[in-house]
Amino acid sequence: MTTDTDDSQPRHFLDVDDLSAEELFAVLDRAATYKRAVDTGEDHAELPGKTLGMLFQKASTRTRVSFETGMTQLGGHAIFLGQDDIQLGRGEPLKDTSRALSRYVDVVMARVFKHENVEVLAEYADVPVVNGLTDDAHPCQTLADLQTIREQFGGFEGVSATWIGDGNNVAQSFVLGCAMAGVDLTVATPEEHAVDEATIERAAELGTAPETTTDPVEAVAGADVVYTDVWVSMGQEDEREIRLQQFDGFQVNEELLSHAADPVVMHCLPAHRGEEITDAVLESDRSIVFDQAENRLHAQKALLVSLLEGF
């Protein structure tokens, strides 16, 4: 969470509330500027000679390509470091990896399982550390989500969103982001997969805590945005059958959406079509999932420049 820090220390982005609300909106403004620059072919190489070190314990198409392409567009360079390239705490202590990387690169992005791994990286790094995803949080996705909502509705005032499904890492960061942006959020999950209560409390401190329910039909009533994610994430494959039973009735399909007004549909991808969302909904005109995917690129560029320039 945002705290007063020594200006000589690097700014890290481990969850969305590591930014103030003012900084969040500044990042979104900058992201919109960069998106227009790409559309018009305008050069925006604002990080010439800068290097991003990308640590991947969990594979990802969108995270790798968006960060790597983003650094190229900003005039910098990105280095991919997978599990076979770096120990990530095995053999060499993670704190030593962090201190060594700080001597080579200007910013570190880590996509790992345990959230404490990015916390250790940040504790010992002399450069900004960005959370590219952990089991607890996915703040870069939230930046792209908020950028997409603002594009769709021209702002956040009066916008009502509903999260349907698993109260996972994506949901938890989205809860915080909506509280900061002023988006009215309802979260519908099975009891076994609710958003962590500590996250709900943080949202209340940041703005307004979401309404929570176990009834997806009730949740979508009046929603402008309906958002879902996979029910079985990477590393949960052995729980697949029981999770599919627990999420019965939470699929985002045309029948569920008939209880809403005329919402747009969001998904952070990759989707398990036919499980948490139907192919028909994902391919429909109401789907804005590929706008979300594109906005990962622009939001992350804005974040990197903001962290390195001090906002």
Secondary structure, 3 states (H helix, E strand, C coil): CCCCCCCCCCCCECCHHHCCHHHHHHHHHHHHHHHHHHHHCCCCCCCCCCEEEEEECCCCHHHHHHHHHHHHHCCCEEEEECCCCCCCCCCCCHHHHHHHHHCCCCEEEEECCCHHHHHHHHHHCCCCEEEEECCCCCHHHHHHHHHHHHHHHCCCCCCEEEEECCCCHHHHHHHHHHHHHCCEEEEECCHHHCCCHHHHHHHHHHCCCCEEECCHHHHHCCCCEEEECCCCCCCCHHHHHHHHHHCCCCCECHHHHCCCCCCEEEECCCCCECCCECHHHHCCCCECHHHHHHHHHHHHHHHHHHHHHCC
